[in-house]
Amino acid sequence: YQYLSRYKKEEDLDHFLFIPERTEGTEKECLKLLLEYCGRHNPSWTELSNFTHFLSFQLSKCEKSVFCSPALGEDFQGF
């Protein structure tokens, strides 16, 4: 939710890091956002679960990647 809500607002995600302890939004807002970005019309709970697990896995890999590090500066901005 933290990434998707910022992405929707077109905020810069290059310097954002997920913080599990941070609570943002309501359950209703989270579900609405997941339904919007899931890519399926009327998805099942299993499809939403798979989407969130895949997205979480990809975002955690991105946060750990040297190529996505803010330390690289302007060379890979938005990568």
ABEGO torsion letter per residue (X at the ends): XAAAAAAAAGBBAAABBBBAABBBEBAAAAAAAAAAAAGBBGBBAAAAAAAAAAAAAAAAAAAABAAABAAAEAAABGX
